[in-house]
Amino acid sequence: MKARKFFAFVAGAAMLFGVGCTPDGGDEAGADAEMAKITVSPESFATDLEGTEQVITVTSNGVWTASCDQTDVVVEPLQGSGNGSVTVTVPAVQADRNFKIVFNAQKQTSVPALGTTTTTTAQAEVTVSQNATGVDPNDYLFYENCGSDVEKDSNGYWPYIDQFQGWNPQGDIASGVQYVGKNASVRASGKNYQPTEDAVGVSGQPYVFLNKVPVEAYFVIENLAVTGGANYIFTFNVSCQNGYSGTPTFATVDNSLVHLELGYDGQNWDAVDCAYVANGGNGWYAATAQFKVAADATKIYARLSYEAPASNGGGRFDDFKLAEGGTGAELAPEAPVVNQGTIADITAAGNYTVNGAWVVATYANGCLLTDNSGAYILAYNPTVKPAVGEVVNIEGTVSAYAGLLQFGAGSVVTKTGETKTVTHPTAEVMDGAKLDAYLSAPVIKYVEYTGTLTISSGKYYNVTVPGATTAQGSVSYPGDDIKATLTSLDGKGVKVAGYLIGVSSSKYTNTMAVSVEEATVETPDTPDTPDTPDTPDTPEIPVGGTALEITTASVTAGVPDITTNSYGSQNVTNYSTFLTWDVYAACKVCLPQAGNYATAGCLQMQGNTDAAKQGRIGNVTATPKRITKVIVESWNEKYTPNFNLALGAEQVVGTTVPSNMIAASSMTTTSEVVGALTKYVSTYEVTSGDYNYFAIYKNTTGAFYFTKIRVEYAE
């Protein structure tokens, strides 16, 4: 919910009253008069960088104090009683800043229902903007605070820009404003992302959220009415998360990270630099841009994007305002460079026009195009969805997705009126091994595969193909006819024919299906090997004997109060916070939340590239004899094991990172698929060195899930 600036309450009593409320039978006006009240005028003002003096009028029925978090700002007097005034002296500064002057009032109030007297309080604020223009951003023509609330849909997803119903445009030019976006949603991420109380002009969640690079994600405010030849100031607030390790980390925001582009038609843009000023905690910054519009301008468009990191990132944008004033240069939008050619000529991201292409297949969210070059390209959610065989021209932005290039949402498709007869190539039959190989080298091609269909959440149509270790067939966004067939075959064997169009989540082979039919799923024959005994994919880890063993059961028995995915005060720089039991010590080890890893009985160890935050587990009492072997049983949904082993003649599970790290990739690793996860067993034979201590380290981001660590030592 958005924050409120004014409040009044009863302190020190057993009953809480809001302003204007009274117990049953009481006199509302009388009770209201007894409560502490305070108002100030003006509630905001602005000054240029040279500074100013401003008189604030105070209206109150109690004693009050004034304070400011800027030590160079002088407020006189700092206290008073009843009505009065203060003079605020703002000195000259070198850079823009925003701050508050806070007024707190107190009044002794009789509470008849309790037969006692208590202290009531009230608060008022004056927000001050000191900037190069001297313009108060509260004197806005347009203001959008993204509403007061947002909820996820029935599938647990935050709404995209066009789905959000809580927009709250304000100001004289607000009536014609519209919002569009690409991979942009509205969300409320929780207290770790909220602006702190010292932030000025940041209303907090909900806010616009972006977590992809500019070509793939942006937010646009359309139809901001302007007067030709006038100067304007556009402001907003932004916080950019650049990592996560138990709690989020935030970036220093500048023009290399966040981009503002302005234009007159929503197609051609001028990049405008902003001045960014830190505005409270949790990474929030206030951004200000100044510009002038052309003499014939009647409206402008504002587009925001940001350079998302590879993972664990997200830009949060809020409180967009347009005000008159400023001294910026006149906008000079430039048309994007458009490359014209064939589909085969599209070899990198950019803006392209292709004429004379035709549709070979469709799905609910777009179509697949080819042309005389023989190459293919996907058009995702274009302006027009043509039918199979229709010849079209297409213009739009091409970017990478699922390992391939595609025309992105909003690309302009124009039908030429011509048609082509479409004949699909001979399908390449994909068995499990071929699907696995496709994951590392995706291309668009016509295929067929057979496997067992599973429908989840009513929208994911996955096909398990015998012999595949990792890959799963996935029918992407099926049209109504294909969807009806799939729905009738849930849990049965199916044969899917269509075009492979990339890879998602490192295992799903996305397919634009042309046909789906029921089929018998045959398990591949296993050749007889009479001279070689069968060896299971994943060996069983021995138990007992001369070994130390860590299992989920031993950890939970030794640390009965172990938490679920919550690390508390554990920190590798403070050894006293390590979890300890028997001869072991561990930091950042917990139980995973409900889901596949919890079902598999895993322990979770959090990783981090920061040595002070890395997960680690190992022994604090030496083994009786030298270590000869280390075996680790770990689990993952997407990736092969990504932990490290360290050995030493002295304890290596302490606060420093040992130099003799042994990567899991150098161990002998076997695996098998167990349900939704893959179980890995990594074995390291210790052939040299007299080591009596070990440690498992997670010095990359992400989590490490394991069920057993066995350390064998000599007889």
N, C-alpha and C positions, 0 to 999 in steps of 0.2 A: 504494500500500500504506500502511497505517497505521503511524505511527512507534512505535518501541520506546523505552522510557525507560532501560533498563539495558543496558550492554554492557561487554565486556572484550576486549582484544586485545594482541598483542605488537607493540611498536614498535621500529624499528631493526633488525629481523632479516629474513632472506630467507624466513621461513616464518610463516604466520598461524595461530594456534590459537584456537578458541572455548573457553569455560569448559567443563571436563569432558572435553576432547579431548586426545589425545596421539599422537605418532607410533607407527607399528606397532611392537610389541614393548615399548613403554614401560609404566610403571606409571601408570594413570589417576589413582588417588587421589593419588599423589605429585606428578604434574604439576599437578593441580588445586590442591594446597596451595601450589605455587610461584607460581601466577598471582596477580596483584593482585585483591583482593576488597574490597568495601565495601557495607554495607547501613546504612539509617537507620530509626529508629522515633521518632515516627510518620512515615509518608510524606506525610501532609497534615494540616493543621489549619486552623481558622478562628478569627477573632476579630471582635468588633464594631468600630465606628469609633473607639472609645476606645482600642483597642490592648491588648496583653497581653505577657506573657513566656512563652516555651515552651522547655522543655528537649528537645533532640534527642539521642537515644542513637546513637552511632556504633560500628559493629562492623567492624573492618578488620584486615588482616594487613600493611599497609604504612603509609607516611606519607601524610597527606592534607591537603587544603586545603578551606576553605569559602568561598563567595562568594555575593553577592546583588546583583541589578541595581537594587535600590531603595536609594538613597544614605542615606535616613534610617533604614533598618533596621539595627540593630546585631547582629552575630554575634560572640560571644566564646566560646572563642578562634577565630581564623581558620585555625589549623593544628594538627595533632597527629600522633600515631603510634600504631598499634594501636587498641585499644578506648578509647573515651572519650565525651565528651559536649560539646555546645555549648549556650549559652543564646541564644535569639533574642529580641530586644526589638523589638516592633512598636509604634511611636508612634501617637498619635491622628491621624486624617486626616478630611477633610471629605466625601470621596466613596469609593464602592466601588473596590476594586482587587484584582487577582490577581497573584501573582508567585511566583518560585521561589528556593529556596536550593539551590545545586549543590555537591556534594561530589565531589572528584576525588582518587583514590588512585593511588600509584605503588609499585612494588616491583621490586627487582633480582632477576631470575629467570635461573637457569641453563638453557641450551638444549643438552642433550647432543648432539642431532643435528648442531648447528652447532659444538659445542666452544667456545661463547662465552657471555657473560652479556649480557642485554638488559633493557630496562625494559618492564614490563607495566603497563597502566593499567586502571582501572575507574571507573565514575561512578554516583552515586545522586542523586536529587532529592527535595526536599520542596516540595510545592505549598502555597501559603498563600492563603486567601481572606479578605480583610478587607471585611466588608460590614455593612450596617445591622442584620442579624439575628444575626450571629455564628454562622451555621450553616455547617457544612462541606458543600459540595455533593457531596463524595465519599461522604458518608453517605446514599446515595440509596436510594429505594425502586424506582426505575426508571431505566435508562440505555440509550440507543440511540446507537451510534457509526456507524451505517450500514455496518457490516461492514468488511472489509479489502480487498475488490477488486470491480471491476465491469468488464464488457466490453460493447462494442457488439454489436448483433445482426448478422446476415448482410448487412443492408442499410446498415450503418453508423450505426444509431441507438442512442442510450442507452436503457436500459429505463425504462418508466414505473413508477410506484410499485407497481402491482399485478403487474408483470412481474419485478421485481427479486427475486432469490432469496438475496441475501446479508445480509438483516437479522440483527441480533445483539442482541436485547433481553436485558437483564440486570436483576437485582434481584428482590426478593420479590414484586412485583406484575407481573412481566413476562409471565407465562404467558398472560394473557387479552388482551394488547394486540394491536391490528391497525392497519394503516396504509392510508389511502386518499388519493387526490389527484385533482386536475383539472389537466391540462397541467403535471404535476409529474413529473420524472424523477430518476434517480440517476445521477451521472456523476463522472468524474475529469478535470478540465480541464487539468491540467499544472502545472508548477512556478510559473508566474506567479500562480497562485491558491492555492498552498499557504500555510498559516500559517508564519510564521518561527519560529526556534528559541526566541525569547523568549515565544512565546504559551503560555498556561497552559490546560490542559484542552481543547485543540483537537487532535483526532486527525488531521485532514486528510482528503484524499480517500479513499474516495468520500464524497459528501454529496448532500443533496436540493437540486435546482436548480429555480428558478422564474424565468420571464422574461416574465410577462404581469401585467396589473393584477389586483387581488384578485378581481373578479367572474369573471375568466376563468381564474385559476390559484390553487391553494392546496394545502396539505399538512395532513392531519388525522391525529393520533394518537388512536385510539379505545380506550375501555374501560380507562382508568387507574383502578384500584381505590383508593378513598379511605374514610376513616372519617368519618361524619357529624359536623359541627361542628368538625372539626380545621382547623388552619392548615397551609399548604403553600408551598413555594418551587419554581417551575419555572424552569429555566435552559436556555440553548442558546447556540450561537455562530453568528454570521452575518457574511458579507461581501457587500457589494452593489457590483457593477460598474456604473458609470454612463457608460462610454464606452470607446472603443478607438481607438488610433492607433499602430500598431506594437506597443504593449504596453497592457494594460488600465489604466484609471483607476478609482478606487474612491470611493464616497460616504461622508460622515459619517452613521453610522446613528443614527436616532432614531425616536420613535413615529410621526412623520409618514410615515416611509418603510417601516418594517416593522411589521406588525400581528399581535398575539397576541389570539385570542379563545378564551374558555373557556365550556363549557356542560355540561349534564348529559345531553343526548339526541342531540347531533350535528345538531340542527335550530335550536335557539335559542341565541344567543350573547351573551356579555358581553365587550366590549372591555376588555382589561386592559393598563395601561401597564407597560413594562419600564424598568429602569435599564440603560443601555448604557455599557460601559467599553471603550475601545480595548484590544485584546488581541493584540499582535504586529503584524507588517506585513501587506501585501497586503490591507488593508481589514478585517481581522477584528475583531469586537467580541464581548465576552461580555455576554449579556442575562440579567437576573434579574427575575422577577415574583413578587410575594407575594399570597396570597389566602386566603380562608377559604371552606369549603364549607358548604352548608346542613345542618341537623341530620339530614335524612333522606337525604342523598346517599350513594350507594354507588359511583359511578364518575363520572369526568369525561372530556370530550373536549377536545383542544387543537388549534386550527386556526391555521396560520401562512400569511401572504400578504405581498406587498410591492408597492409602487407602482413598477412597472417603467417605466423611461424609454422614449422612443419607439423607440429602437434601440440596439444594442450594449450592452445591459444584461443582468444576470442576478444573482439572489439565491441565495447558497449557504448552506445551513443544515446544522448538524452538532451532534453531541454533546448530545442532549436528555436532561435529567434532571429527576426529580421527587423532592423531599426533604421531610421533615417540618419544620415551623417557620415563622417569619415572622410578620408582624403585619398582613397585608393585609386589605382589606375583604371582606365576604362577597359571593360571586358572585351576580349578579342578572340572569340571561340574559333577553333580551327577544325575543319572537317577531318575525321580520321583517315589515314592512308588506307585505301581499299585496293587490294591486289585482285586482279581479274585473271582468270585462267581456268584450267580444268581441275577436276578433283585430284588428279595425280600431282598437280602443282602445289597442293596444300601440304606442306611438310613441317610447318611450325605454327604456333599460335599467332593470331593476328586477325585483321579484317579482310574478308574475301567476298568476291562475287563470282558465282559460277552460273553460266547460262546454258540452257539446253540439257539439263540433267533430267533423269526420270526416276520414278519411284519403283523399287523392286519389292519392298515389303513395308508393312506398317505395324505399329503397336499403339497402345492408348496414348502414349506421350510423344509421338512423332513418327518419323519415317526414315527409311534407308534409301540413299540416292546413289546412282551411278551415272556415268556419262561415257562418251566415246573413248575416254582414256582407259576404261576398264577398271578404274579404282572405285572404291566405295567410301561413303562418309555418312555418319548419322546426323540427322537434324532433330534436335531435342526441343520439343514444344515450340515449333515455329509459329508465325502468325496465322498461317493457313496450313491445315493438314490435308494434303492431296491424297488421292487414291492410287492404288497400284496401277502403273502404266502411264500416269499423267506426266507430261513433260513440264518442267518448271524452271524458273530462274530463282536463285537464292542469293541473298546478301546478308551478311551478319558477322558476328565475332566468333572465331574458332578458338577453342581452348582444349586442353587435355582433360580427359575424364576416363576413368576405368582403364588407363593404359593406352588410350587411343585419342585421336583428335576428333572433335565433333563441332558442328554448328550449335551454339548455345541457344538458350531460351530467348524468344523474341526475334530471332532471325526472320527476315522478311522473305516470304515465299510468294511468287507471282506465277499463276498458271498461264501457260502459253496457248492453251486450247488444243495442243497436239497430244497424241497418245502413242504409246509403244506397246507392242506385245511382249510380255515378260515371260521368259523361260528361265527357270532356276538352273544353276549348274548341277552336275552330278554331285550328290551329297557325299562328303567324306564321312565315313563311319568312325565315330569317336568312341573307343573303349576307355576304360578307366585310366590306363597309362597315358593315352593321348590327351585326355582332359588334364591330367596332372602336368604334362609338358606344356600345355597351352597357357598355364598360369604364368610362366616366365617369359612367354613370347606371344602375346595376344595380337591377332590380326582379324580382320573381318573376313569370314568365309562361310560358305553354306555347308552345313553338317547335319548329321542325325546321330542321336544317342538314345540308348534304352536303359531304363532304371526304374526305381520305385519312387513314386511321387509323394511328397509330403507338403501339405498346405499349412502355414502357420500365420496367425494374426489376421487371417482372411485376405492377405495380400502378398505373401511370399510363397512362390511355387518352386520348390527345390526338388531336384531329382538326384537320388543316390545311385551312381553308376557302379556296378561291380568292378573291382580291380582298382578303383581310384583310391589313392592314399589320402589326398587332401581335397582335390577338386570336387565340386558338386555342380551339376547342371542347374541353371536358374532361369525360368521363363520370366522375362522382364515385362512388366506393365502389359499383360495380355489384353487384347481387344475383347469385346463382348462375346464373340463366338468362341474364341479360344478359351476364354475364362469359363464359359459354361461347360465346355468339355473337360477342362481341368477339374472343376468343382465336382463333376460326376465321377472322377477317377481318383480322388484323394485316397492315398494308401495303397493304390494298385500299381501294377507295372504299366509304363507308358513308353511310347516311342515319340520323341520330339524331333521334328525337322524344322530347320530355320537357320538364321544367320547368327553366328557368334559375334558379339559386338563389344567385347572387353571383359575385364575381371574386376570384381568388387570384393572388398574385405579379404583379399589375398587367397580366396578359395572359390568364389562363385563365378562360374562361366556364364556371363549374361547372354541370353539368347532372345532374339526377336523371332518368335515362333511363327512359322507358316502353317504348320499342321501339328496336331497332337492326336494320337490314337492309342487305344489300349494294346498292350503287348505283353508277352511272356518274358520275364527277366531270367536269363540264364547265368548261372555262376560259372566263371571261366574254369576250364579244366586245369587241374594241377598235375604237371607231369610226374610220373612215378620216379622215385629215386631210391631203388631198393638197396643200393650199396652205401647210401648215406642216411644215417638216422635223421628223422625230422627234428628240426630245431625251431622252437617257438620264436615268433618275431621279437618278443620282449622276454628276456630271461627273468625268472623269479629271483629276487634278491635273497640270499641265504640269511638265516637267523642264527643267533647263538654263536658259540665259539669265541675266538679271540678278536673281539670287535666292540667298538662303541656304536650305538644305534640311536638315532633320533627318529621318532615317528610321531604322527599326529597324536596318538594315544599317550605317548610318553610325555609330550610337551603339555598337553591339557591336564595330565595327572600331576606333573611337576609344577605347573602354573595354573591352578584351578580358576583363577580370576582373569585369565587371558581374555582380551577384548575382541570384539568383532569389527575388523576394519577400522580401528581407531587407535592412534598411536600415542595419544596423551603426551606426557612429558618426556618420553623416551628420546634420547639424542646421543649419537655416538661420541660426541665431545664430552659427555658426562657419564663415565662408566657406572656410576651408582644407579643410573636409571635403566641399565640393562635387565632384561628378564633373565633370571638365573634359576637353575634346578640341577641337582646332581652335579655332574662335572662340566656342565654346559653354561654358556652365556649367549644371549642374543639381543639384538636391538632392532626395533621396528619389525617384529614378528607378531602376527595376529591371525585371527580366523577370518576367512573371506565372508562377504555378505552372501545372503541366500542366492543360489544359482548353481550353475554347473560345477564350479570349483568347490562349493560347499557340499554338493551332492557327492563329489568324488572324495570328500574327506580331506581336502588340502589344508595346509597352512599357507599363509601369505607373507611374503617378505618384500617390503617396498624398496625400490631402487632409486638411485639418484646419481647424477654425474658429480654432484657436490660431495666431497669426501665426508663432510660432517653430517650428511644425511643418508648415507648409503646403508642399506640393510646388510646385516652380517650375522653369522651364527657359527659357533665353534667351541672347542674345549678349553677349559681353564685349568685342568689337571692333566699332566702328561700321561700319555699311554705308557704301559709298562715296558713295551718294546717298540722298535721303530715301525712307523706306518708303512704298510705294503700296498694297500689298495683303498680307493675311495669310490663309493657307488652312490649315485644320487637318482632318486625316482621323482621326476617332475612332470607337470601337466601344463598344457596350453591349448588354446582354441585356434590360434592363428600362426604362432611363431615357434621355431625350434628353440631349445634352451639357450638362454642368454645370461648365464651367471659365470662367476669365476671361482677358482679354487686357489687357496694359498696354503703353503706348508712351511713349518719352521721348527727349529730346535728349541725355540722359546715361544711363548704365547703369541698368537697372531690375530686374535679376535679383538684386540684393543682398539684404540682410537685412531691409530695411524694406518695408512694403506701400505701393505707389504709390497716389496719390489718383485717378489717371485710369484706373480699372478699366473695361473694356468687357465686359459680360456676353455670353456666347455667344448668349443669346436675342436680342440685337440684331443678330446677324450673319445673313446669308442662309444657311440650312441646308437641304440636301437629304439624302435617305436612301434606302437600299434594304436589304432583308432578305437576309442572306447566311448560310445555314445557321441556326444557333441564335442568331446575333447580328444586330444592325442596324448597318450602316456609315453614318456621318454625315460629310458634308463641309460645314464651316462656313467661309464667306468673308466677310472684312471689308475693304471698300474704304476706304482712308485718303485722304479728300478734302481734309483740311486738316491743318496742323501740320507742322513740319519735324523729323521723328523719324528717328533712326538706330539706335535700340535697341528691342527688344521683350522681353516675358516672358509666358509662359503660366503662370497661377496656378491652383491648386486650393485655394480657401479655403472649401470645404465638406467635411464628412466623406465618407468613401468613397474609392474609387479612380477615376482617370481613365486610360483605356486609349487609346493612339493609335499610329498607324503612320507618320504623316508630318506635318511642319509645314513649310510653305513661306512664306518672307517675301520678297516681291518689292520691288525698289526701282527708282528712276527710271533711265532710260538714262544 
